[in-house]
Protein backbone atom coordinates (compact mmCIF):
# COMPACT_ATOMS: atom_id res chain seq x y z
CA UNK A 1 0.00 0.00 0.00
CA UNK A 2 2.90 2.42 0.71
CA UNK A 3 4.22 2.21 -2.84
CA UNK A 4 0.73 3.02 -4.12
CA UNK A 5 0.54 6.09 -1.91
CA UNK A 6 3.92 7.30 -3.21
CA UNK A 7 2.60 7.11 -6.75
CA UNK A 8 -0.48 9.06 -5.77
CA UNK A 9 1.57 11.75 -4.08
CA UNK A 10 3.79 12.25 -7.11
CA UNK A 11 0.77 12.39 -9.38
CA UNK A 12 -0.67 15.13 -7.17
CA UNK A 13 -3.78 13.19 -6.23
CA UNK A 14 -3.66 13.71 -2.46
CA UNK A 15 -6.99 14.51 -0.84
CA UNK A 16 -6.86 15.05 2.91
CA UNK A 17 -9.57 15.31 5.56
CA UNK A 18 -8.22 18.48 7.17
CA UNK A 19 -9.33 22.11 7.08
CA UNK A 20 -10.29 23.73 3.76
CA UNK A 21 -7.84 25.48 1.46
CA UNK A 22 -7.98 29.00 0.10
CA UNK A 23 -9.10 29.32 -3.51
CA UNK A 24 -6.07 28.57 -5.71
CA UNK A 25 -6.19 29.53 -9.40
CA UNK A 26 -4.05 28.17 -12.24
CA UNK A 27 -3.41 30.48 -15.20
CA UNK A 28 -0.93 30.85 -18.06
CA UNK A 29 0.51 34.19 -19.19
CA UNK A 30 1.21 35.35 -22.76
CA UNK A 31 4.69 33.79 -22.71
CA UNK A 32 3.33 30.39 -21.67
CA UNK A 33 4.54 30.68 -18.06
CA UNK A 34 2.32 28.79 -15.60
CA UNK A 35 1.19 30.66 -12.46
CA UNK A 36 -0.64 29.52 -9.29
CA UNK A 37 -2.13 32.28 -7.15
CA UNK A 38 -4.57 32.59 -4.27
CA UNK A 39 -7.85 34.32 -5.11
CA UNK A 40 -9.19 35.38 -8.51
CA UNK A 41 -8.28 38.99 -7.68
CA UNK A 42 -4.57 38.05 -7.85
CA UNK A 43 -4.97 36.90 -11.47
CA UNK A 44 -4.44 39.75 -13.98
CA UNK A 45 -7.85 40.83 -15.24
CA UNK A 46 -7.24 39.84 -18.87
CA UNK A 47 -6.31 36.28 -17.79
CA UNK A 48 -9.30 35.77 -15.45
CA UNK A 49 -11.59 34.27 -18.13
CA UNK A 50 -9.13 31.40 -18.67
CA UNK A 51 -8.02 30.95 -15.03
CA UNK A 52 -9.04 27.62 -13.50
CA UNK A 53 -9.94 27.01 -9.86
CA UNK A 54 -7.75 24.13 -8.64
CA UNK A 55 -9.57 21.02 -7.40
CA UNK A 56 -9.70 20.74 -3.62
CA UNK A 57 -9.46 24.49 -3.06
CA UNK A 58 -12.17 26.74 -1.74
CA UNK A 59 -13.67 27.88 1.52
CA UNK A 60 -16.27 25.18 2.07
CA UNK A 61 -15.43 24.77 5.75
CA UNK A 62 -14.24 27.12 8.49
CA UNK A 63 -10.47 27.34 8.83
CA UNK A 64 -8.12 28.77 11.44
CA UNK A 65 -6.37 32.10 11.06
CA UNK A 66 -4.18 32.11 7.95
CA UNK A 67 -0.47 31.59 8.49
CA UNK A 68 1.76 34.62 8.67
CA UNK A 69 3.94 35.21 5.60
CA UNK A 70 7.38 36.76 5.77
CA UNK A 71 10.31 37.38 3.47
CA UNK A 72 10.66 38.37 -0.12
CA UNK A 73 10.79 36.44 -3.33
CA UNK A 74 12.65 33.18 -3.79
CA UNK A 75 14.13 31.68 -6.96
CA UNK A 76 14.36 27.88 -7.21
CA UNK A 77 16.38 26.44 -10.11
CA UNK A 78 15.23 23.11 -11.53
CA UNK A 79 16.26 20.56 -14.14
CA UNK A 80 13.72 20.18 -16.96
CA UNK A 81 12.13 16.74 -17.00
CA UNK A 82 12.98 16.06 -13.35
CA UNK A 83 10.94 16.73 -10.20
CA UNK A 84 11.43 20.25 -8.80
CA UNK A 85 13.45 19.70 -5.61
CA UNK A 86 13.21 22.27 -2.81
CA UNK A 87 15.25 22.61 0.37
CA UNK A 88 12.77 23.46 3.15
CA UNK A 89 13.76 24.66 6.63
CA UNK A 90 11.33 23.59 9.35
CA UNK A 91 10.87 25.60 12.56
CA UNK A 92 13.99 27.65 11.79
CA UNK A 93 16.18 24.55 12.27
CA UNK A 94 17.36 21.88 9.86
CA UNK A 95 16.20 21.26 6.33
CA UNK A 96 14.37 18.54 4.43
CA UNK A 97 14.39 17.92 0.68
CA UNK A 98 10.86 18.07 -0.75
CA UNK A 99 9.39 17.84 -4.24
CA UNK A 100 7.40 20.93 -5.20
CA UNK A 101 3.95 19.49 -5.97
CA UNK A 102 1.25 21.97 -7.00
CA UNK A 103 -1.25 19.10 -7.07
CA UNK A 104 -0.75 18.03 -3.45
CA UNK A 105 -3.16 19.78 -1.08
CA UNK A 106 -0.85 19.46 1.92
CA UNK A 107 2.86 19.35 2.60
CA UNK A 108 3.88 15.79 3.42
CA UNK A 109 7.13 14.91 5.26
CA UNK A 110 8.39 11.47 6.26
CA UNK A 111 8.31 10.92 10.06
CA UNK A 112 12.00 9.90 10.03
CA UNK A 113 12.95 13.25 8.45
CA UNK A 114 10.88 15.10 11.05
CA UNK A 115 12.53 13.09 13.85
CA UNK A 116 15.97 14.14 12.53
CA UNK A 117 14.85 17.73 13.11
CA UNK A 118 13.43 17.05 16.57
CA UNK A 119 9.79 17.27 15.44
CA UNK A 120 7.73 14.51 17.06
CA UNK A 121 4.68 12.91 15.51
CA UNK A 122 1.63 12.36 17.73
CA UNK A 123 0.52 8.95 16.32
CA UNK A 124 -3.10 10.11 16.43
CA UNK A 125 -3.92 9.71 12.71
CA UNK A 126 -5.73 12.99 12.13
CA UNK A 127 -5.72 12.83 8.30
CA UNK A 128 -6.72 10.43 5.57
CA UNK A 129 -4.71 10.39 2.37
CA UNK A 130 -7.14 9.32 -0.36
CA UNK A 131 -6.16 8.26 -3.86
CA UNK A 132 -7.09 5.91 -6.66
CA UNK A 133 -5.51 2.91 -4.94
CA UNK A 134 -7.19 3.48 -1.60
CA UNK A 135 -6.78 5.41 1.62
CA UNK A 136 -4.19 5.47 4.37
CA UNK A 137 -4.24 7.25 7.76
CA UNK A 138 -1.50 9.74 8.67
CA UNK A 139 -0.56 12.14 11.47
CA UNK A 140 -1.11 15.89 11.27
CA UNK A 141 1.77 17.84 12.83
CA UNK A 142 1.72 21.58 13.51
CA UNK A 143 5.01 23.33 12.72
CA UNK A 144 5.83 26.92 13.56
CA UNK A 145 7.33 27.69 10.17
CA UNK A 146 8.32 26.41 6.76
CA UNK A 147 11.00 28.38 4.90
CA UNK A 148 12.03 28.13 1.26
CA UNK A 149 14.87 30.57 0.73
CA UNK A 150 13.56 33.99 1.75
CA UNK A 151 9.92 32.83 1.66
CA UNK A 152 8.50 31.86 5.05
CA UNK A 153 5.03 30.90 6.33
CA UNK A 154 3.60 29.44 9.52
CA UNK A 155 2.26 28.03 11.65
CA UNK A 156 1.09 25.27 9.31
CA UNK A 157 -0.38 21.80 9.73
CA UNK A 158 1.65 19.30 7.69
CA UNK A 159 1.22 15.58 7.14
CA UNK A 160 3.72 13.14 8.69
CA UNK A 161 3.77 10.13 6.39
CA UNK A 162 6.43 8.09 4.61
CA UNK A 163 5.39 7.94 0.97
CA UNK A 164 8.71 6.25 0.10
CA UNK A 165 9.66 8.86 -2.49
CA UNK A 166 13.12 8.15 -3.88
CA UNK A 167 15.50 11.07 -3.36
CA UNK A 168 13.10 13.21 -1.33
CA UNK A 169 11.72 13.46 2.21
CA UNK A 170 8.23 14.31 0.96
CA UNK A 171 6.18 16.91 -0.92
CA UNK A 172 5.82 20.68 -0.65
CA UNK A 173 2.08 21.20 -1.23
CA UNK A 174 -0.47 23.92 -1.82
CA UNK A 175 -0.90 24.65 1.91
CA UNK A 176 2.43 26.51 1.58
CA UNK A 177 2.46 27.31 -2.15
CA UNK A 178 -1.00 28.92 -2.20
CA UNK A 179 0.34 31.69 0.05
CA UNK A 180 2.63 32.82 -2.76
CA UNK A 181 2.40 33.63 -6.43
CA UNK A 182 4.21 30.63 -7.97
CA UNK A 183 5.76 31.08 -11.42
CA UNK A 184 7.23 28.09 -13.23
CA UNK A 185 9.37 29.40 -16.09
CA UNK A 186 10.40 26.51 -18.34
CA UNK A 187 12.57 28.79 -20.52
CA UNK A 188 14.91 29.70 -17.67
CA UNK A 189 14.30 26.54 -15.57
CA UNK A 190 13.48 28.64 -12.50
CA UNK A 191 10.49 28.64 -10.16
CA UNK A 192 9.85 31.91 -8.33
CA UNK A 193 7.82 32.43 -5.17
CA UNK A 194 6.50 35.94 -4.47
CA UNK A 195 4.24 36.85 -1.54
CA UNK A 196 0.62 37.41 -2.64
C-alpha positions in Angstrom: 0.0 0.0 0.0 2.9 2.4 0.7 4.2 2.2 -2.8 0.7 3.0 -4.1 0.5 6.1 -1.9 3.9 7.3 -3.2 2.6 7.1 -6.7 -0.5 9.1 -5.8 1.6 11.8 -4.1 3.8 12.2 -7.1 0.8 12.4 -9.4 -0.7 15.1 -7.2 -3.8 13.2 -6.2 -3.7 13.7 -2.5 -7.0 14.5 -0.8 -6.9 15.0 2.9 -9.6 15.3 5.6 -8.2 18.5 7.2 -9.3 22.1 7.1 -10.3 23.7 3.8 -7.8 25.5 1.5 -8.0 29.0 0.1 -9.1 29.3 -3.5 -6.1 28.6 -5.7 -6.2 29.5 -9.4 -4.0 28.2 -12.2 -3.4 30.5 -15.2 -0.9 30.9 -18.1 0.5 34.2 -19.2 1.2 35.4 -22.8 4.7 33.8 -22.7 3.3 30.4 -21.7 4.5 30.7 -18.1 2.3 28.8 -15.6 1.2 30.7 -12.5 -0.6 29.5 -9.3 -2.1 32.3 -7.2 -4.6 32.6 -4.3 -7.9 34.3 -5.1 -9.2 35.4 -8.5 -8.3 39.0 -7.7 -4.6 38.0 -7.8 -5.0 36.9 -11.5 -4.4 39.7 -14.0 -7.8 40.8 -15.2 -7.2 39.8 -18.9 -6.3 36.3 -17.8 -9.3 35.8 -15.5 -11.6 34.3 -18.1 -9.1 31.4 -18.7 -8.0 31.0 -15.0 -9.0 27.6 -13.5 -9.9 27.0 -9.9 -7.8 24.1 -8.6 -9.6 21.0 -7.4 -9.7 20.7 -3.6 -9.5 24.5 -3.1 -12.2 26.7 -1.7 -13.7 27.9 1.5 -16.3 25.2 2.1 -15.4 24.8 5.8 -14.2 27.1 8.5 -10.5 27.3 8.8 -8.1 28.8 11.4 -6.4 32.1 11.1 -4.2 32.1 8.0 -0.5 31.6 8.5 1.8 34.6 8.7 3.9 35.2 5.6 7.4 36.8 5.8 10.3 37.4 3.5 10.7 38.4 -0.1 10.8 36.4 -3.3 12.7 33.2 -3.8 14.1 31.7 -7.0 14.4 27.9 -7.2 16.4 26.4 -10.1 15.2 23.1 -11.5 16.3 20.6 -14.1 13.7 20.2 -17.0 12.1 16.7 -17.0 13.0 16.1 -13.3 10.9 16.7 -10.2 11.4 20.2 -8.8 13.5 19.7 -5.6 13.2 22.3 -2.8 15.3 22.6 0.4 12.8 23.5 3.1 13.8 24.7 6.6 11.3 23.6 9.3 10.9 25.6 12.6 14.0 27.6 11.8 16.2 24.6 12.3 17.4 21.9 9.9 16.2 21.3 6.3 14.4 18.5 4.4 14.4 17.9 0.7 10.9 18.1 -0.7 9.4 17.8 -4.2 7.4 20.9 -5.2 3.9 19.5 -6.0 1.2 22.0 -7.0 -1.3 19.1 -7.1 -0.7 18.0 -3.4 -3.2 19.8 -1.1 -0.8 19.5 1.9 2.9 19.4 2.6 3.9 15.8 3.4 7.1 14.9 5.3 8.4 11.5 6.3 8.3 10.9 10.1 12.0 9.9 10.0 12.9 13.2 8.4 10.9 15.1 11.0 12.5 13.1 13.8 16.0 14.1 12.5 14.9 17.7 13.1 13.4 17.0 16.6 9.8 17.3 15.4 7.7 14.5 17.1 4.7 12.9 15.5 1.6 12.4 17.7 0.5 8.9 16.3 -3.1 10.1 16.4 -3.9 9.7 12.7 -5.7 13.0 12.1 -5.7 12.8 8.3 -6.7 10.4 5.6 -4.7 10.4 2.4 -7.1 9.3 -0.4 -6.2 8.3 -3.9 -7.1 5.9 -6.7 -5.5 2.9 -4.9 -7.2 3.5 -1.6 -6.8 5.4 1.6 -4.2 5.5 4.4 -4.2 7.3 7.8 -1.5 9.7 8.7 -0.6 12.1 11.5 -1.1 15.9 11.3 1.8 17.8 12.8 1.7 21.6 13.5 5.0 23.3 12.7 5.8 26.9 13.6 7.3 27.7 10.2 8.3 26.4 6.8 11.0 28.4 4.9 12.0 28.1 1.3 14.9 30.6 0.7 13.6 34.0 1.8 9.9 32.8 1.7 8.5 31.9 5.1 5.0 30.9 6.3 3.6 29.4 9.5 2.3 28.0 11.7 1.1 25.3 9.3 -0.4 21.8 9.7 1.7 19.3 7.7 1.2 15.6 7.1 3.7 13.1 8.7 3.8 10.1 6.4 6.4 8.1 4.6 5.4 7.9 1.0 8.7 6.2 0.1 9.7 8.9 -2.5 13.1 8.1 -3.9 15.5 11.1 -3.4 13.1 13.2 -1.3 11.7 13.5 2.2 8.2 14.3 1.0 6.2 16.9 -0.9 5.8 20.7 -0.7 2.1 21.2 -1.2 -0.5 23.9 -1.8 -0.9 24.7 1.9 2.4 26.5 1.6 2.5 27.3 -2.2 -1.0 28.9 -2.2 0.3 31.7 0.1 2.6 32.8 -2.8 2.4 33.6 -6.4 4.2 30.6 -8.0 5.8 31.1 -11.4 7.2 28.1 -13.2 9.4 29.4 -16.1 10.4 26.5 -18.3 12.6 28.8 -20.5 14.9 29.7 -17.7 14.3 26.5 -15.6 13.5 28.6 -12.5 10.5 28.6 -10.2 9.9 31.9 -8.3 7.8 32.4 -5.2 6.5 35.9 -4.5 4.2 36.8 -1.5 0.6 37.4 -2.6 
